Amino acid sequence: MSSPRKAVALISGGLDSLLAARLMLEQGIHVEGINFYTGFCVEGHTHAIRKKDRKKPKRNNALWSAEQLGIKLHILDIIDEYKDVVINPKHGYGANMNPCLDCKIFMLNKAKQWMEEHGFDFIITGEVIGQRPMSQRKDLLPVVVRESGVGDRLLRPLCAKNLAPTLPEREGWVDREKLLNFSGRNRKPQMALAKQFGFEDYASPAGGCCFLTDENYSRKLVDLWQARNKKEYELDDIMLLKVGRHIRPQPHYKLIVSREDGENRFLHGYRNQFSTIEIKSHGGPLTLVDGTLSDKDFKQAASIAARFSQGRDADNVNVLITPLDGEAYSLDIKPMPTAEIKQEWHV
């Protein structure tokens, strides 16, 4: 007997990629998954940090999907390579800082490399025509195929009948009649198919998996670039954008103020990289200070940090200021009244 054809599936952890892979398994295709770690992934970060999120599931949905399918999953770290996609997207950004079209092209190109290196025959994705406005419009699908270099070795099982037959279909590796014709943003067909396959407790069908699609996160990223006067980032930068209140009272410095104990502990790990403000006389947040501050700036920053402590109504709050390049010192400061903390300071 001949060996089964082999497909590499892009597994995001969402419902669509789960179903696309299952459809291939139903046809006797050997499937293995790949999942790309960019640093901007939503799951597993804030849920693991914040106390209020402790009851939420902390699973990795890509690993969960692979477990449900009974396939091997390869997680590829592309943090450094992905930077150029975020910073210089050829096709621009979506509604926020999401370079979805460039992202899809990049990931399919990486999948093509993986396919060739490991002797696989074709690639499958969970894409559905018309589901996402930037990367899944019918007129853009050929752009993705052409610029990623995957050619007709890319199969989209959920909407294949709306597209021209690909190599796996023409060669008879898969039965086109058993593929689907989903289209549009309605997720009811996917949910019905999931029920048919017995999948339960899957990730929210319309949920995003990337912080770059989030308006608040994107605003913080843009603020970071503007403050540095250049578009660049490291992993620590993008992790910190996910945590705490970000307040910029002056163009040359920003405060990252923890909102609860879990964030306090997380920010504690960055004490050696930033100046810090700690509340000593009352319960309160740890505040990281990003920038070069004068004594006057530190007083303003300490007054703001004190406002978010349990001493917000006290005449004075004792704080410990530890400059990144200087000696720590204690300061008694009056908390800044809420009315004086301007809305535009909140990044």
PyMOL commands that set and color helices and strands:
alter all, ss='L'
color gray80, all
select helices_A, chain A and resi 15-26+46-49+51-53+61-69+79-87+100-117+141-148+151-153+160-162+167-170+176-178+188-197+211-213+215-228+235-240+261-268+295-307+338-340+343-345
alter helices_A, ss='H'
color red, helices_A
select strands_A, chain A and resi 6-10+30-37+73-77+122-124+154-155+245-250+253-257+275-279+286-291+317-322+329-333
alter strands_A, ss='S'
color yellow, strands_A
deselect
rebuild
show_as cartoon
